[in-house]
Amino acid sequence: MSVTIRDVARRAQVSISTVSRVLNDTCRVSEEKRRRVLEAAEQLGYRPNPVARSLLTKETGALGVVVPFVFGEFFAELLNGIDAAAQERAFCLTISTSHRHEHELRAALQSLHKRVDGVLLMTPEMPGEQAVAHLPEDVPVVFLNTRLSGDGYAVVNFDNAGGFRALTRHLIALGHRRIAVITGPEAAFDAAERLRGYRMALEEAGMAFDPAWLIPGDYSQRAGYEAVQTLLAWPERPTAILASNDQMAFGALSALREAGLRVPEDVSLAGFDDVPSARYTVPSLTSARVPIRDLGARAVQCLVDHIQAETPPAPRSLVLPVDLVVRDSTAPVGGRLHTAAIEPTARKA
């Protein structure tokens, strides 16, 4: 039989309301009564019922998290960062996925209503304002890696365009001119931003943008594998391939190896995100390092600040920097020793 708040009150010889005040720290209680309540709760092994407490305080002690997927290294790192930051602030998590479909997003948000104190929301495939139409207006929301048309919500993004621009400039500096790009999902904000960075670098180098060098992808390893099969059928092959994320770069690397092509001697290859396994591929993968865990931690900080503030703070827009990390998968055309200048932010890892 579970111990109740009545049992604690009886053991401490105080009222139920006094036990509630002590355990929730809502009002001043004499030190003597506080000591008796805490000792009684400890002796009886009493643990407050979070559901019952939420009915009284209107707080759940939980944060909702809605992301497109939970598989893959990017989302594992992101959720680890969110979880660590939430635990530091004594919040637990309720996690749902949208699979990049609006009807699943709507169902996920509706399931979170009244079960969480606020929501972290990643919807790169749709504007943030469209996504929150499925939530009551009074629910605190912080977006991650999402496009917002206004400044009505807090958002933590990373520099997608700047990171992809740095990767493209790196390849151009190595002498590459036929640079193919395996793009992300057509409707995704981050994929569009990375493509914008590619075009910026080409323009800065005086090179024309040719959409024929773009191969559609969906951020999966299979997409990267199939994209390379398409590229290898072309009469003029690229000397370098830029994958819009590391997962597609891993698939591309497998397809190049199966075709008997060497990386980077025959084709240079780079990814984006710099997930942990990028440094362990053979050859190790040049990538753009996204501060994935920090992205999640910053978003939690913004959300908890909103939840705990007496007056909701003004929405903040943060853009985290992305670093170029040069490894063994990129080299000058023909695979010669690297002599070209690299971005000042680049680093060997």
KOLGU-482465 format. One record per residue (C-alpha): residue in one letter; x, y, z; residue number from 1. Coordinates in nm, 2 decimals, m for minus. Example, Ala and Ser with C-alpha at 12.3 -4.5 7.8 and 13.67 -1.06 7.14 Angstrom:
residues 2
+------+--------+--------+--------+------+
! resn !     px !     py !     pz ! resi !
+------+--------+--------+--------+------+
!    A !   1.23 !  m0.45 !   0.78 !    1 !
!    S !   1.37 !  m0.11 !   0.71 !    2 !
+------+--------+--------+--------+------+
***
This chain:
residues 349
+------+--------+--------+--------+------+
! resn !     px !     py !     pz ! resi !
+------+--------+--------+--------+------+
!    M !   0.00 !   0.00 !   0.00 !    1 !
!    S !   0.15 !   0.34 !  m0.10 !    2 !
!    V !   0.22 !   0.61 !   0.15 !    3 !
!    T !   0.00 !   0.92 !   0.12 !    4 !
!    I !   0.04 !   1.27 !   0.23 !    5 !
!    R !  m0.21 !   1.19 !   0.51 !    6 !
!    D !   0.03 !   0.94 !   0.65 !    7 !
!    V !   0.31 !   1.20 !   0.66 !    8 !
!    A !   0.08 !   1.45 !   0.83 !    9 !
!    R !  m0.02 !   1.20 !   1.09 !   10 !
!    R !   0.34 !   1.09 !   1.16 !   11 !
!    A !   0.46 !   1.46 !   1.18 !   12 !
!    Q !   0.15 !   1.56 !   1.38 !   13 !
!    V !   0.07 !   1.85 !   1.15 !   14 !
!    S !  m0.21 !   1.93 !   0.90 !   15 !
!    I !  m0.21 !   1.80 !   0.54 !   16 !
!    S !  m0.18 !   2.16 !   0.42 !   17 !
!    T !   0.14 !   2.21 !   0.62 !   18 !
!    V !   0.29 !   1.90 !   0.46 !   19 !
!    S !   0.20 !   2.04 !   0.12 !   20 !
!    R !   0.36 !   2.37 !   0.20 !   21 !
!    V !   0.68 !   2.21 !   0.32 !   22 !
!    L !   0.72 !   1.97 !   0.03 !   23 !
!    N !   0.63 !   2.23 !  m0.23 !   24 !
!    D !   0.81 !   2.51 !  m0.05 !   25 !
!    T !   0.52 !   2.75 !  m0.12 !   26 !
!    C !   0.48 !   2.92 !   0.22 !   27 !
!    R !   0.68 !   2.99 !   0.53 !   28 !
!    V !   0.66 !   2.71 !   0.79 !   29 !
!    S !   0.84 !   2.71 !   1.12 !   30 !
!    E !   1.17 !   2.52 !   1.13 !   31 !
!    E !   1.04 !   2.28 !   1.39 !   32 !
!    K !   0.74 !   2.18 !   1.17 !   33 !
!    R !   0.96 !   2.16 !   0.86 !   34 !
!    R !   1.20 !   1.93 !   1.03 !   35 !
!    R !   0.92 !   1.70 !   1.15 !   36 !
!    V !   0.76 !   1.68 !   0.80 !   37 !
!    L !   1.08 !   1.61 !   0.63 !   38 !
!    E !   1.18 !   1.34 !   0.88 !   39 !
!    A !   0.83 !   1.18 !   0.86 !   40 !
!    A !   0.85 !   1.18 !   0.48 !   41 !
!    E !   1.20 !   1.02 !   0.49 !   42 !
!    Q !   1.10 !   0.76 !   0.75 !   43 !
!    L !   0.79 !   0.66 !   0.55 !   44 !
!    G !   0.96 !   0.67 !   0.21 !   45 !
!    Y !   0.70 !   0.92 !   0.08 !   46 !
!    R !   0.73 !   1.04 !  m0.27 !   47 !
!    P !   0.48 !   1.31 !  m0.39 !   48 !
!    N !   0.25 !   1.21 !  m0.67 !   49 !
!    P !   0.35 !   1.43 !  m0.97 !   50 !
!    V !   0.00 !   1.41 !  m1.13 !   51 !
!    A !  m0.17 !   1.52 !  m0.81 !   52 !
!    R !   0.09 !   1.80 !  m0.75 !   53 !
!    S !   0.04 !   1.93 !  m1.11 !   54 !
!    L !  m0.33 !   1.96 !  m1.04 !   55 !
!    L !  m0.26 !   2.19 !  m0.75 !   56 !
!    T !   0.03 !   2.39 !  m0.89 !   57 !
!    K !  m0.06 !   2.38 !  m1.26 !   58 !
!    E !   0.30 !   2.27 !  m1.33 !   59 !
!    T !   0.41 !   1.93 !  m1.45 !   60 !
!    G !   0.78 !   1.95 !  m1.42 !   61 !
!    A !   0.81 !   1.82 !  m1.77 !   62 !
!    L !   0.92 !   1.97 !  m2.11 !   63 !
!    G !   0.78 !   1.85 !  m2.44 !   64 !
!    V !   1.02 !   1.78 !  m2.72 !   65 !
!    V !   0.90 !   1.73 !  m3.08 !   66 !
!    V !   1.16 !   1.65 !  m3.35 !   67 !
!    P !   1.13 !   1.50 !  m3.69 !   68 !
!    F !   1.30 !   1.17 !  m3.59 !   69 !
!    V !   1.48 !   1.02 !  m3.29 !   70 !
!    F !   1.72 !   0.78 !  m3.48 !   71 !
!    G !   2.06 !   0.87 !  m3.62 !   72 !
!    E !   2.36 !   1.03 !  m3.46 !   73 !
!    F !   2.24 !   1.39 !  m3.50 !   74 !
!    F !   1.92 !   1.34 !  m3.31 !   75 !
!    A !   2.09 !   1.12 !  m3.05 !   76 !
!    E !   2.34 !   1.40 !  m2.98 !   77 !
!    L !   2.07 !   1.67 !  m2.98 !   78 !
!    L !   1.85 !   1.47 !  m2.73 !   79 !
!    N !   2.14 !   1.40 !  m2.51 !   80 !
!    G !   2.21 !   1.78 !  m2.49 !   81 !
!    I !   1.84 !   1.85 !  m2.42 !   82 !
!    D !   1.82 !   1.58 !  m2.15 !   83 !
!    A !   2.13 !   1.69 !  m1.97 !   84 !
!    A !   2.02 !   2.05 !  m1.96 !   85 !
!    A !   1.67 !   1.96 !  m1.85 !   86 !
!    Q !   1.80 !   1.74 !  m1.57 !   87 !
!    E !   2.02 !   2.02 !  m1.44 !   88 !
!    R !   1.70 !   2.23 !  m1.41 !   89 !
!    A !   1.50 !   1.94 !  m1.25 !   90 !
!    F !   1.27 !   1.88 !  m1.55 !   91 !
!    C !   1.20 !   1.55 !  m1.72 !   92 !
!    L !   1.12 !   1.51 !  m2.09 !   93 !
!    T !   0.83 !   1.39 !  m2.30 !   94 !
!    I !   0.95 !   1.32 !  m2.65 !   95 !
!    S !   0.74 !   1.29 !  m2.97 !   96 !
!    T !   0.83 !   1.27 !  m3.34 !   97 !
!    S !   0.67 !   1.43 !  m3.65 !   98 !
!    H !   0.84 !   1.23 !  m3.93 !   99 !
!    R !   0.83 !   1.56 !  m4.12 !  100 !
!    H !   0.45 !   1.52 !  m4.17 !  101 !
!    E !   0.21 !   1.80 !  m4.05 !  102 !
!    H !  m0.06 !   1.55 !  m3.94 !  103 !
!    E !   0.18 !   1.37 !  m3.72 !  104 !
!    L !   0.31 !   1.70 !  m3.58 !  105 !
!    R !  m0.04 !   1.80 !  m3.50 !  106 !
!    A !  m0.11 !   1.48 !  m3.32 !  107 !
!    A !   0.22 !   1.50 !  m3.12 !  108 !
!    L !   0.14 !   1.86 !  m3.01 !  109 !
!    Q !  m0.21 !   1.77 !  m2.91 !  110 !
!    S !  m0.09 !   1.48 !  m2.70 !  111 !
!    L !   0.14 !   1.71 !  m2.51 !  112 !
!    H !  m0.12 !   1.96 !  m2.42 !  113 !
!    K !  m0.15 !   2.00 !  m2.04 !  114 !
!    R !   0.11 !   1.73 !  m1.99 !  115 !
!    V !   0.41 !   1.97 !  m2.01 !  116 !
!    D !   0.51 !   2.32 !  m1.90 !  117 !
!    G !   0.66 !   2.41 !  m2.24 !  118 !
!    V !   0.76 !   2.27 !  m2.57 !  119 !
!    L !   1.09 !   2.25 !  m2.77 !  120 !
!    L !   0.99 !   2.23 !  m3.13 !  121 !
!    M !   1.20 !   2.14 !  m3.44 !  122 !
!    T !   1.01 !   2.18 !  m3.77 !  123 !
!    P !   1.26 !   2.26 !  m4.05 !  124 !
!    E !   1.00 !   2.15 !  m4.30 !  125 !
!    M !   0.75 !   2.42 !  m4.21 !  126 !
!    P !   0.75 !   2.78 !  m4.08 !  127 !
!    G !   0.74 !   2.79 !  m3.70 !  128 !
!    E !   0.42 !   3.00 !  m3.69 !  129 !
!    Q !   0.24 !   2.73 !  m3.89 !  130 !
!    A !   0.35 !   2.47 !  m3.65 !  131 !
!    V !   0.24 !   2.64 !  m3.33 !  132 !
!    A !  m0.11 !   2.68 !  m3.47 !  133 !
!    H !  m0.17 !   2.34 !  m3.32 !  134 !
!    L !  m0.09 !   2.46 !  m2.97 !  135 !
!    P !  m0.27 !   2.69 !  m2.73 !  136 !
!    E !  m0.13 !   3.05 !  m2.73 !  137 !
!    D !  m0.03 !   3.04 !  m2.36 !  138 !
!    V !   0.21 !   2.74 !  m2.40 !  139 !
!    P !   0.58 !   2.85 !  m2.39 !  140 !
!    V !   0.76 !   2.74 !  m2.71 !  141 !
!    V !   1.12 !   2.75 !  m2.82 !  142 !
!    F !   1.21 !   2.65 !  m3.18 !  143 !
!    L !   1.53 !   2.47 !  m3.29 !  144 !
!    N !   1.67 !   2.48 !  m3.65 !  145 !
!    T !   1.34 !   2.63 !  m3.78 !  146 !
!    R !   1.25 !   2.92 !  m4.00 !  147 !
!    L !   1.04 !   3.20 !  m3.84 !  148 !
!    S !   0.89 !   3.48 !  m4.04 !  149 !
!    G !   0.86 !   3.71 !  m3.74 !  150 !
!    D !   1.01 !   3.76 !  m3.40 !  151 !
!    G !   0.72 !   3.64 !  m3.19 !  152 !
!    Y !   0.90 !   3.32 !  m3.07 !  153 !
!    A !   1.24 !   3.23 !  m2.94 !  154 !
!    V !   1.45 !   3.02 !  m3.17 !  155 !
!    V !   1.80 !   2.86 !  m3.16 !  156 !
!    N !   1.94 !   2.80 !  m3.50 !  157 !
!    F !   2.29 !   2.72 !  m3.63 !  158 !
!    D !   2.47 !   2.88 !  m3.92 !  159 !
!    N !   2.36 !   2.64 !  m4.20 !  160 !
!    A !   2.45 !   2.88 !  m4.48 !  161 !
!    G !   2.79 !   2.98 !  m4.33 !  162 !
!    G !   2.89 !   2.62 !  m4.27 !  163 !
!    F !   2.81 !   2.51 !  m4.62 !  164 !
!    R !   2.98 !   2.82 !  m4.76 !  165 !
!    A !   3.30 !   2.73 !  m4.57 !  166 !
!    L !   3.29 !   2.37 !  m4.71 !  167 !
!    T !   3.25 !   2.50 !  m5.06 !  168 !
!    R !   3.52 !   2.75 !  m5.03 !  169 !
!    H !   3.75 !   2.48 !  m4.89 !  170 !
!    L !   3.69 !   2.27 !  m5.20 !  171 !
!    I !   3.73 !   2.56 !  m5.44 !  172 !
!    A !   4.06 !   2.64 !  m5.27 !  173 !
!    L !   4.18 !   2.29 !  m5.34 !  174 !
!    G !   4.12 !   2.35 !  m5.71 !  175 !
!    H !   3.78 !   2.18 !  m5.75 !  176 !
!    R !   3.54 !   2.33 !  m6.00 !  177 !
!    R !   3.30 !   2.04 !  m6.07 !  178 !
!    I !   3.14 !   2.03 !  m5.72 !  179 !
!    A !   2.82 !   1.82 !  m5.70 !  180 !
!    V !   2.58 !   1.87 !  m5.41 !  181 !
!    I !   2.35 !   1.60 !  m5.26 !  182 !
!    T !   2.08 !   1.83 !  m5.13 !  183 !
!    G !   1.85 !   1.78 !  m4.83 !  184 !
!    P !   1.46 !   1.75 !  m4.84 !  185 !
!    E !   1.32 !   2.01 !  m5.08 !  186 !
!    A !   1.09 !   2.18 !  m4.82 !  187 !
!    A !   1.35 !   2.18 !  m4.53 !  188 !
!    F !   1.47 !   2.52 !  m4.41 !  189 !
!    D !   1.82 !   2.39 !  m4.32 !  190 !
!    A !   1.86 !   2.23 !  m4.66 !  191 !
!    A !   1.77 !   2.55 !  m4.84 !  192 !
!    E !   2.01 !   2.75 !  m4.62 !  193 !
!    R !   2.30 !   2.51 !  m4.70 !  194 !
!    L !   2.23 !   2.54 !  m5.07 !  195 !
!    R !   2.23 !   2.92 !  m5.03 !  196 !
!    G !   2.58 !   2.89 !  m4.87 !  197 !
!    Y !   2.70 !   2.68 !  m5.17 !  198 !
!    R !   2.58 !   2.95 !  m5.41 !  199 !
!    M !   2.74 !   3.22 !  m5.20 !  200 !
!    A !   3.08 !   3.06 !  m5.22 !  201 !
!    L !   3.05 !   3.00 !  m5.60 !  202 !
!    E !   2.96 !   3.36 !  m5.65 !  203 !
!    E !   3.25 !   3.48 !  m5.44 !  204 !
!    A !   3.48 !   3.27 !  m5.65 !  205 !
!    G !   3.34 !   3.40 !  m5.97 !  206 !
!    M !   3.19 !   3.06 !  m6.06 !  207 !
!    A !   2.86 !   3.02 !  m6.22 !  208 !
!    F !   2.59 !   2.82 !  m6.04 !  209 !
!    D !   2.47 !   2.52 !  m6.24 !  210 !
!    P !   2.16 !   2.34 !  m6.10 !  211 !
!    A !   2.27 !   2.03 !  m6.30 !  212 !
!    W !   2.52 !   1.96 !  m6.03 !  213 !
!    L !   2.25 !   1.92 !  m5.77 !  214 !
!    I !   2.12 !   1.57 !  m5.68 !  215 !
!    P !   1.81 !   1.55 !  m5.45 !  216 !
!    G !   1.84 !   1.37 !  m5.12 !  217 !
!    D !   1.66 !   1.32 !  m4.80 !  218 !
!    Y !   1.94 !   1.31 !  m4.53 !  219 !
!    S !   1.95 !   0.93 !  m4.53 !  220 !
!    Q !   2.25 !   0.71 !  m4.61 !  221 !
!    R !   2.05 !   0.54 !  m4.89 !  222 !
!    A !   2.00 !   0.88 !  m5.06 !  223 !
!    G !   2.37 !   0.94 !  m5.05 !  224 !
!    Y !   2.44 !   0.60 !  m5.20 !  225 !
!    E !   2.19 !   0.64 !  m5.48 !  226 !
!    A !   2.30 !   0.99 !  m5.56 !  227 !
!    V !   2.65 !   0.87 !  m5.63 !  228 !
!    Q !   2.52 !   0.60 !  m5.85 !  229 !
!    T !   2.35 !   0.87 !  m6.05 !  230 !
!    L !   2.66 !   1.09 !  m6.06 !  231 !
!    L !   2.88 !   0.80 !  m6.18 !  232 !
!    A !   2.65 !   0.75 !  m6.48 !  233 !
!    W !   2.72 !   1.11 !  m6.60 !  234 !
!    P !   2.96 !   1.16 !  m6.89 !  235 !
!    E !   3.14 !   1.43 !  m6.69 !  236 !
!    R !   3.19 !   1.33 !  m6.33 !  237 !
!    P !   3.24 !   1.57 !  m6.04 !  238 !
!    T !   3.58 !   1.60 !  m5.88 !  239 !
!    A !   3.42 !   1.67 !  m5.54 !  240 !
!    I !   3.09 !   1.58 !  m5.37 !  241 !
!    L !   2.93 !   1.79 !  m5.10 !  242 !
!    A !   2.66 !   1.60 !  m4.90 !  243 !
!    S !   2.42 !   1.81 !  m4.71 !  244 !
!    N !   2.46 !   1.59 !  m4.40 !  245 !
!    D !   2.71 !   1.33 !  m4.28 !  246 !
!    Q !   2.46 !   1.04 !  m4.31 !  247 !
!    M !   2.44 !   1.10 !  m4.69 !  248 !
!    A !   2.82 !   1.14 !  m4.70 !  249 !
!    F !   2.85 !   0.79 !  m4.54 !  250 !
!    G !   2.62 !   0.64 !  m4.81 !  251 !
!    A !   2.81 !   0.82 !  m5.08 !  252 !
!    L !   3.14 !   0.69 !  m4.95 !  253 !
!    S !   3.01 !   0.34 !  m4.96 !  254 !
!    A !   2.89 !   0.38 !  m5.33 !  255 !
!    L !   3.23 !   0.53 !  m5.43 !  256 !
!    R !   3.42 !   0.25 !  m5.27 !  257 !
!    E !   3.20 !  m0.01 !  m5.45 !  258 !
!    A !   3.26 !   0.16 !  m5.78 !  259 !
!    G !   3.64 !   0.13 !  m5.73 !  260 !
!    L !   3.69 !   0.50 !  m5.68 !  261 !
!    R !   3.93 !   0.63 !  m5.41 !  262 !
!    V !   3.85 !   0.91 !  m5.17 !  263 !
!    P !   4.01 !   1.16 !  m5.20 !  264 !
!    E !   4.25 !   1.06 !  m5.47 !  265 !
!    D !   3.97 !   1.03 !  m5.74 !  266 !
!    V !   3.68 !   1.22 !  m5.57 !  267 !
!    S !   3.69 !   1.45 !  m5.27 !  268 !
!    L !   3.39 !   1.41 !  m5.03 !  269 !
!    A !   3.26 !   1.62 !  m4.75 !  270 !
!    G !   2.95 !   1.61 !  m4.52 !  271 !
!    F !   2.78 !   1.84 !  m4.27 !  272 !
!    D !   2.70 !   1.81 !  m3.89 !  273 !
!    D !   3.03 !   1.64 !  m3.79 !  274 !
!    V !   2.85 !   1.36 !  m3.60 !  275 !
!    P !   3.09 !   1.15 !  m3.38 !  276 !
!    S !   3.15 !   0.87 !  m3.63 !  277 !
!    A !   3.27 !   1.12 !  m3.90 !  278 !
!    R !   3.62 !   1.10 !  m3.76 !  279 !
!    Y !   3.62 !   0.72 !  m3.77 !  280 !
!    T !   3.53 !   0.66 !  m4.13 !  281 !
!    V !   3.81 !   0.55 !  m4.37 !  282 !
!    P !   3.91 !   0.80 !  m4.48 !  283 !
!    S !   3.80 !   1.03 !  m4.20 !  284 !
!    L !   3.53 !   1.27 !  m4.32 !  285 !
!    T !   3.58 !   1.65 !  m4.37 !  286 !
!    S !   3.26 !   1.81 !  m4.24 !  287 !
!    A !   3.11 !   2.12 !  m4.09 !  288 !
!    R !   3.09 !   2.09 !  m3.71 !  289 !
!    V !   2.75 !   2.18 !  m3.57 !  290 !
!    P !   2.74 !   2.23 !  m3.19 !  291 !
!    I !   2.46 !   1.98 !  m3.17 !  292 !
!    R !   2.45 !   1.93 !  m2.79 !  293 !
!    D !   2.49 !   2.30 !  m2.73 !  294 !
!    L !   2.19 !   2.36 !  m2.96 !  295 !
!    G !   1.97 !   2.15 !  m2.73 !  296 !
!    A !   2.11 !   2.29 !  m2.41 !  297 !
!    R !   2.06 !   2.65 !  m2.53 !  298 !
!    A !   1.71 !   2.58 !  m2.63 !  299 !
!    V !   1.63 !   2.43 !  m2.28 !  300 !
!    Q !   1.78 !   2.73 !  m2.11 !  301 !
!    C !   1.56 !   2.97 !  m2.32 !  302 !
!    L !   1.25 !   2.76 !  m2.25 !  303 !
!    V !   1.30 !   2.72 !  m1.87 !  304 !
!    D !   1.38 !   3.10 !  m1.85 !  305 !
!    H !   1.04 !   3.16 !  m2.01 !  306 !
!    I !   0.85 !   2.91 !  m1.79 !  307 !
!    Q !   1.00 !   3.04 !  m1.46 !  308 !
!    A !   0.98 !   3.41 !  m1.54 !  309 !
!    E !   0.70 !   3.61 !  m1.37 !  310 !
!    T !   0.67 !   3.81 !  m1.69 !  311 !
!    P !   0.75 !   3.62 !  m2.02 !  312 !
!    P !   1.09 !   3.75 !  m2.16 !  313 !
!    A !   1.12 !   3.90 !  m2.50 !  314 !
!    P !   1.18 !   3.62 !  m2.76 !  315 !
!    R !   1.55 !   3.56 !  m2.84 !  316 !
!    S !   1.70 !   3.45 !  m3.17 !  317 !
!    L !   2.03 !   3.28 !  m3.14 !  318 !
!    V !   2.25 !   3.16 !  m3.43 !  319 !
!    L !   2.53 !   2.92 !  m3.32 !  320 !
!    P !   2.85 !   2.92 !  m3.53 !  321 !
!    V !   2.95 !   2.62 !  m3.74 !  322 !
!    D !   3.32 !   2.53 !  m3.78 !  323 !
!    L !   3.49 !   2.37 !  m4.08 !  324 !
!    V !   3.67 !   2.05 !  m3.98 !  325 !
!    V !   3.92 !   1.93 !  m4.24 !  326 !
!    R !   4.00 !   1.56 !  m4.24 !  327 !
!    D !   4.13 !   1.31 !  m4.49 !  328 !
!    S !   3.84 !   1.28 !  m4.73 !  329 !
!    T !   3.92 !   1.61 !  m4.92 !  330 !
!    A !   4.23 !   1.69 !  m5.12 !  331 !
!    P !   4.34 !   1.89 !  m5.42 !  332 !
!    V !   4.22 !   1.77 !  m5.76 !  333 !
!    G !   4.41 !   1.46 !  m5.84 !  334 !
!    G !   4.48 !   1.39 !  m5.47 !  335 !
!    R !   4.81 !   1.59 !  m5.45 !  336 !
!    L !   4.94 !   1.70 !  m5.12 !  337 !
!    H !   4.73 !   1.98 !  m4.97 !  338 !
!    T !   4.89 !   2.32 !  m5.03 !  339 !
!    A !   4.59 !   2.55 !  m5.07 !  340 !
!    A !   4.48 !   2.81 !  m4.81 !  341 !
!    I !   4.20 !   2.70 !  m4.58 !  342 !
!    E !   3.94 !   2.90 !  m4.40 !  343 !
!    P !   4.08 !   3.05 !  m4.08 !  344 !
!    T !   3.81 !   2.87 !  m3.88 !  345 !
!    A !   3.91 !   2.53 !  m4.02 !  346 !
!    R !   4.08 !   2.28 !  m3.80 !  347 !
!    K !   4.23 !   1.94 !  m3.84 !  348 !
!    A !   4.06 !   1.68 !  m3.63 !  349 !
+------+--------+--------+--------+------+
***
